């Protein structure tokens, strides 16, 4: 409601799905919104005082009658798919359509009551949050939400996070139940508010398109048993018993989105479909079967069904336990009673119970918790994959391919815009395969234990549906928890959840007022704003901006060169500058002209580039890579008096043999167009496009740590020295393509031959078969070693208890033989996995 009546927010709202035909950067440009029915999306278009609804007769400007079926933005303009209608002489309207003729006027007119009707998408985040900053555990279950009709760049600010609910005792499904009721209520009673952008009242309906959270929470929301279960993936039926996962086919399928696996328990009723995603309907049917089995008192069957399907719901489990207990009591009270009569009575009792029987999220229209829980790269990549790699690098296991594969994957995921979705997904599939295969080279059993590795292929589908992966980041929600903690700490703790909710409501009111938001005045009987002195607070007070988590729009001025203060900026003659050694003549500045040295220049991308920064330049239709040597500004600071002196370098034709990165070398006379810049480039600042990361190729040149430099302590140089790398030349460098900053721009600039991902193994299935066999051999040796150690421990115990008994030295001999063939890279994790999965 506040988003509509807040002028700072309302102007950014986007309500229609968009077909860009090119770059994709927002969720409404991806496929998720298009999965909704047209009647579930924005149903109307308003222009002035006229409203045009879908499935309702409308007249074009040229006089033609049409019936629009949906609204969609194409290339920045709103379009509609329409059916042309014709009128007969007797006044009848005829049009051809392969669907049921809709009611006219549109039924939503009654709900809107003359106001504009909008549909707002609200992804809801949930997690357990610590209520204090001490070590004492004080868990709260919190729900936050955002308005995904806003651009993703804005949603990374705490200002746009909305508190929903919190509780020390109520679980997240119970809180989602209340949220579901509110969402459904807006479908029959749309919320009325004021649109600050159109200056007219409006109404809106809520939809829930996604459920961002960490992996355990998303498993709970998807009625999933969790990552430690046999069927450890909440999105597909990957997993199964060890015999299946350790087979060639099963182990290979774990590296892809779906596992082609069929499991049965006690007949075909529990047979899983091959190679399909989980769906809401299948989850609901499986939960109903579990509840039905509980009414018959068959606890073992319920447990087997949960293990075989991976479907275990917290709400349904509550009723299953009650039904099992009641069935046991009834059988104990009447031993001769039939199972069917007991089940019938339990069914009648169950139908009379209030509240939800299963996961309330399964009742929200067009929400599939199993598929609409997008893979979150904070917990899956940074706190998952990268953490595993860090551990491996600090143990005896190392592998260069793993580090390079993960670094390349990171640059492809942390992007805010996807230029070509098809090519992007193809490259992403290759890089994800490289990461999984590199993990298999280091530890083949890792993917059997860590479900985060299997979740990587699901990123492909999630990005296609929700847009760039960074749009689903949850860091902003984690940061917002700090505000919640302060509300909890400074509460009187008499009614903690209520106090926190009241405090958040108060903060939202304050935020709305100082953001020039409108509110209804009973005395004036109209929508009004606060006084001008209040309206200026947000834009004039940086402290308030910081407290509210609002970032003011930054106005960048490309081509601007920053200099030192006037006291420190001493003008020098052109003849004393570094550029004068390479550029002299009538077309260059006079040797007696005076110039000041700059300290940084603003690139076209907005980057601040200082001296010796590596940049991509474009000058006179020639592009290249250079290093800033000097920044000069004429003492008069007149127009055209800004100069940038760059050292120019040339891209190599092949990648670096060790780092798999593009290489650079200094330009020479054999470099074609780049030979024009052998002595460098002296041009205006607009040639500087963006900054990049470049490192010296010490591996090729063989640089040694032979340079002694004094250490700095308390800003003073000391007599103590430390060894640093001494570069043997200044001509050979490597472009760091693993850097996240400007990764998109760098990829566009570099030739495809230097950036196109290459699979580590062309025949992945054969490679997986080899690794699986190697893994099983390790496990056999590990099991034999564990058995020998156990026998040795038992023998030692027997000697202690029965010193006169001769137990022989067979155990010790067998243990020594096993230890002599021990592999240092063995990972005895199979027994741990079996213990976790029961």
Long-range contacts (C-beta under 8 A, 24 or more apart in sequence): 1-191, 1-193, 2-508, 2-511, 2-512, 2-517, 3-120, 3-147, 3-149, 3-150, 4-118, 4-193, 4-194, 4-195, 4-196, 4-197, 4-202, 4-204, 5-193, 5-194, 5-195, 5-196, 5-512, 5-517, 5-518, 5-519, 5-527, 6-196, 6-512, 6-515, 6-516, 6-517, 6-518, 7-196, 7-197, 7-515, 7-516, 7-517, 8-515, 8-516, 8-538, 9-147, 9-150, 9-160, 9-515, 10-195, 10-196, 10-197, 11-196, 11-197, 12-150, 12-151, 12-154, 13-147, 13-149, 13-150, 13-197, 14-149, 14-150, 14-151, 15-41, 15-42, 15-118, 15-119, 15-120, 15-149, 16-41, 16-42, 16-71, 16-72, 16-73, 16-78, 17-41, 17-72, 17-73, 18-72, 18-73, 18-74, 19-72, 19-73, 19-74, 20-75, 21-74, 21-75, 22-419, 22-420, 23-417, 23-418, 23-419, 24-417, 24-418, 24-421, 24-467, 24-468, 25-152, 25-416, 25-417, 25-418, 25-467, 25-468, 26-151, 26-152, 26-467, 26-471, 27-121, 27-148, 27-152, 27-209, 27-466, 27-467, 27-471, 28-148, 28-149, 29-467, 30-463, 30-464, 30-465, 30-466, 30-467, 31-464, 31-465, 32-209, 32-210, 32-372, 32-465, 32-466, 33-121, 33-209, 35-366, 35-465, 36-207, 36-209, 36-366, 37-366, 38-69, 38-70, 38-71, 40-119, 40-207, 40-365, 40-366, 41-70, 41-71, 41-119, 42-71, 42-118, 42-119, 43-106, 43-108, 43-117, 43-119, 44-106, 44-108, 44-112, 44-116, 44-117, 45-71, 45-78, 45-80, 46-116, 46-198, 51-112, 51-116, 53-105, 53-106, 53-108, 53-109, 54-80, 54-106, 55-102, 55-104, 55-106, 56-102, 56-104, 56-105, 56-106, 57-85, 57-93, 57-104, 65-93, 67-95, 67-97, 111-188, 111-189, 111-190, 111-203, 112-190, 112-203, 113-203, 115-192, 115-200, 115-201, 115-202, 115-203, 116-195, 116-198, 116-200, 116-201, 116-202, 116-203, 117-190, 117-202, 117-203, 117-204, 117-205, 118-202, 118-203, 118-204, 118-205, 119-204, 119-205, 119-206, 119-207, 120-147, 120-149, 120-204, 120-205, 120-206, 120-207, 121-147, 121-148, 121-149, 121-207, 121-208, 121-209, 122-146, 122-147, 122-148, 122-206, 122-207, 122-208, 123-148, 123-208, 123-209, 123-210, 123-211, 123-212, 124-164, 124-176, 124-179, 124-208, 124-211, 125-211, 125-212, 125-213, 125-474, 125-477, 126-172, 126-175, 126-176, 126-211, 126-213, 126-217, 126-221, 127-213, 127-214, 127-217, 127-477, 128-217, 129-166, 129-481, 129-484, 129-485, 130-481, 130-485, 131-168, 131-484, 131-485, 131-488, 131-489, 131-496, 132-485, 132-488, 132-489, 133-485, 133-489, 138-168, 138-488, 139-168, 140-166, 140-167, 140-168, 140-484, 140-488, 140-497, 141-166, 141-167, 141-168, 141-170, 141-171, 141-172, 141-175, 142-166, 142-481, 142-484, 143-172, 143-175, 143-176, 143-179, 144-477, 144-480, 148-209, 148-210, 152-416, 152-467, 152-468, 152-470, 152-471, 153-416, 155-471, 155-476, 156-473, 156-475, 156-476, 157-476, 157-549, 157-550, 157-551, 158-476, 158-479, 158-480, 158-483, 158-548, 158-549, 159-511, 159-548, 159-549, 159-550, 159-551, 161-476, 161-477, 161-480, 161-549, 162-508, 163-484, 163-501, 163-504, 163-508, 165-501, 166-484, 166-497, 166-500, 166-501, 167-497, 168-496, 168-497, 171-314, 172-217, 172-220, 172-221, 173-220, 173-314, 173-315, 173-356, 173-359, 173-360, 173-361, 176-221, 176-359, 176-360, 176-361, 177-355, 177-356, 177-360, 179-208, 180-360, 180-361, 180-363, 180-364, 182-206, 183-207, 183-208, 183-364, 184-363, 184-364, 184-365, 187-365, 194-518, 194-520, 194-527, 196-516, 196-517, 196-518, 201-527, 207-365, 207-366, 208-364, 208-367, 209-366, 209-367, 209-372, 210-372, 210-373, 210-374, 210-466, 210-472, 211-361, 211-367, 211-369, 211-372, 211-373, 212-373, 212-374, 212-376, 212-472, 212-474, 212-477, 213-373, 213-376, 213-474, 214-376, 214-378, 214-379, 214-474, 215-376, 215-379, 215-380, 215-451, 215-452, 215-455, 218-369, 218-373, 218-376, 220-314, 221-359, 221-361, 221-369, 221-373, 222-278, 222-283, 222-369, 222-370, 222-373, 223-283, 223-287, 223-311, 223-312, 223-313, 223-314, 223-316, 223-358, 223-359, 223-362, 223-369, 223-370, 224-310, 224-311, 224-312, 224-370, 225-306, 225-307, 225-310, 225-311, 225-312, 226-312, 227-450, 227-451, 227-452, 228-836, 228-837, 229-307, 229-310, 229-312, 229-837, 230-307, 230-308, 230-310, 230-837, 231-307, 231-308, 231-309, 231-310, 232-310, 232-451, 232-454, 233-310, 233-451, 233-454, 233-455, 233-458, 234-278, 234-310, 234-370, 234-373, 235-277, 235-278, 235-370, 235-371, 235-373, 235-455, 235-458, 236-276, 236-277, 236-278, 236-458, 237-261, 237-272, 237-273, 237-276, 237-278, 237-309, 237-310, 238-454, 239-310, 242-830, 242-833, 242-834, 245-448, 246-448, 246-772, 246-775, 246-776, 247-772, 248-765, 248-768, 248-769, 248-772, 251-447, 251-448, 251-768, 251-769, 251-771, 251-772, 252-764, 252-765, 252-768, 252-769, 254-447, 254-448, 254-454, 255-433, 255-436, 255-437, 255-447, 255-454, 255-457, 255-764, 255-768, 256-457, 257-457, 257-458, 257-460, 257-461, 263-308, 264-308, 265-301, 265-304, 265-305, 265-308, 266-301, 266-304, 270-305, 270-308, 270-309, 272-308, 272-309, 277-370, 277-371, 278-370, 278-371, 279-368, 279-370, 279-371, 280-362, 280-367, 280-368, 280-369, 280-370, 283-311, 283-313, 283-359, 283-362, 283-369, 283-370, 284-358, 284-362, 286-311, 287-311, 287-313, 287-316, 287-358, 287-359, 288-358, 290-316, 290-320, 291-316, 291-319, 291-320, 291-323, 291-350, 291-357, 291-358, 292-343, 294-319, 294-320, 294-323, 294-324, 294-327, 295-323, 295-327, 295-342, 295-343, 295-346, 295-347, 295-350, 296-327, 296-339, 296-342, 296-343, 297-324, 297-327, 297-328, 297-331, 297-339, 297-342, 299-324, 313-358, 313-359, 314-359, 315-356, 315-357, 315-358, 315-359, 315-360, 316-357, 316-358, 316-359, 319-350, 319-353, 319-357, 323-350, 371-461, 371-465, 374-462, 374-465, 374-466, 374-469, 374-472, 375-455, 375-456, 375-458, 375-459, 375-462, 375-469, 375-472, 376-472, 376-473, 376-474, 377-413, 377-414, 377-459, 377-469, 377-470, 377-472, 377-473, 378-473, 378-474, 378-475, 378-478, 379-452, 379-474, 380-452, 380-455, 380-456, 381-409, 381-410, 381-413, 384-450, 384-452, 385-435, 385-452, 385-453, 385-456, 388-439, 388-446, 388-450, 392-442, 392-443, 396-824, 396-825, 397-442, 397-443, 397-825, 398-442, 399-438, 399-441, 399-442, 400-658, 401-434, 401-438, 401-441, 401-760, 402-435, 402-438, 402-439, 402-441, 402-442, 404-659, 404-660, 404-738, 405-431, 405-434, 405-435, 405-437, 405-438, 405-760, 406-435, 406-438, 407-738, 408-434, 408-737, 408-738, 408-757, 409-434, 409-435, 410-738, 410-740, 411-737, 411-738, 411-739, 411-740, 411-743, 411-747, 412-743, 413-459, 413-469, 413-470, 414-469, 414-470, 414-740, 414-743, 415-468, 415-470, 415-743, 415-744, 416-468, 416-470, 416-744, 417-468, 417-744, 418-463, 418-467, 418-468, 419-744, 419-748, 421-464, 424-463, 425-460, 425-463, 425-464, 427-756, 427-757, 428-459, 428-460, 428-463, 429-457, 429-460, 430-757, 430-758, 430-759, 431-757, 432-456, 432-457, 432-459, 432-460, 433-759, 433-760, 433-764, 434-757, 434-759, 434-760, 437-760, 437-761, 437-764, 437-767, 437-768, 438-760, 440-767, 440-768, 440-771, 441-771, 443-825, 443-827, 444-771, 444-772, 444-774, 444-775, 445-775, 445-779, 445-827, 445-829, 445-830, 448-833, 449-829, 449-832, 449-833, 479-549, 480-549, 483-507, 511-548, 514-538, 514-544, 554-606, 556-602, 556-606, 557-602, 558-602, 558-603, 558-604, 558-606, 558-685, 558-686, 559-601, 559-602, 559-604, 559-642, 559-684, 559-685, 559-686, 559-688, 560-601, 560-602, 560-685, 561-598, 561-600, 561-601, 561-602, 561-631, 561-632, 561-633, 561-642, 561-644, 561-685, 562-598, 562-599, 562-600, 562-601, 562-602, 562-608, 563-596, 563-597, 563-598, 563-599, 563-633, 564-596, 564-597, 564-599, 569-596, 569-597, 570-596, 571-595, 571-596, 571-635, 572-596, 572-597, 577-630, 577-632, 577-645, 578-629, 578-630, 578-645, 579-629, 579-630, 579-632, 579-643, 579-645, 579-680, 579-682, 582-645, 582-679, 582-680, 582-682, 583-679, 583-680, 583-682, 588-682, 589-634, 589-643, 593-634, 594-634, 594-635, 595-632, 595-633, 595-634, 595-635, 595-643, 596-632, 596-633, 596-634, 596-635, 597-630, 597-631, 597-632, 598-631, 598-632, 598-633, 599-631, 600-631, 601-628, 601-631, 601-644, 601-685, 601-688, 602-685, 603-688, 603-689, 603-690, 603-691, 604-686, 604-688, 604-689, 604-690, 605-689, 605-690, 605-691, 605-742, 605-745, 607-690, 607-691, 607-742, 609-688, 609-691, 613-691, 614-691, 614-692, 614-693, 614-694, 615-646, 615-688, 615-689, 615-690, 615-691, 615-692, 616-689, 616-690, 616-692, 616-745, 616-746, 616-749, 617-646, 617-681, 617-683, 617-687, 617-688, 617-689, 618-687, 618-689, 619-681, 619-683, 619-687, 622-673, 622-674, 622-676, 622-677, 623-689, 623-749, 624-648, 624-649, 624-650, 624-651, 624-674, 624-677, 625-649, 625-651, 625-664, 625-692, 625-694, 625-735, 626-677, 626-680, 626-681, 627-694, 628-688, 629-680, 640-684, 642-684, 642-685, 643-682, 643-683, 643-684, 644-681, 644-682, 644-683, 644-684, 644-685, 644-687, 644-688, 645-680, 645-681, 645-682, 646-677, 646-680, 646-681, 646-682, 646-683, 646-687, 647-680, 648-674, 648-677, 648-678, 648-680, 648-681, 649-733, 650-674, 651-750, 651-751, 651-754, 655-754, 656-697, 656-699, 656-700, 656-734, 658-699, 659-699, 659-734, 661-734, 661-735, 661-736, 661-737, 661-738, 662-734, 662-735, 662-737, 662-750, 662-754, 662-755, 663-697, 663-732, 663-733, 663-734, 663-735, 664-694, 664-732, 664-733, 664-734, 664-735, 665-731, 665-732, 665-733, 666-730, 666-731, 689-745, 689-749, 690-742, 690-745, 690-746, 691-741, 691-742, 692-735, 692-736, 692-739, 692-742, 692-746, 693-735, 693-736, 693-739, 693-741, 694-733, 694-734, 694-735, 694-736, 695-733, 695-734, 695-736, 696-725, 696-727, 696-732, 696-733, 696-734, 697-732, 697-733, 697-734, 698-725, 698-727, 700-732, 701-727, 701-728, 701-729, 701-732, 702-728, 703-727, 703-728, 778-823, 778-825, 778-826, 778-827, 779-828, 779-830, 781-818, 781-821, 781-822, 781-823, 781-826, 782-826, 782-827, 782-828, 782-830, 783-830, 784-818, 785-815, 785-818, 785-819, 785-822, 786-828, 786-831, 788-814, 788-815, 788-818, 789-815, 791-815
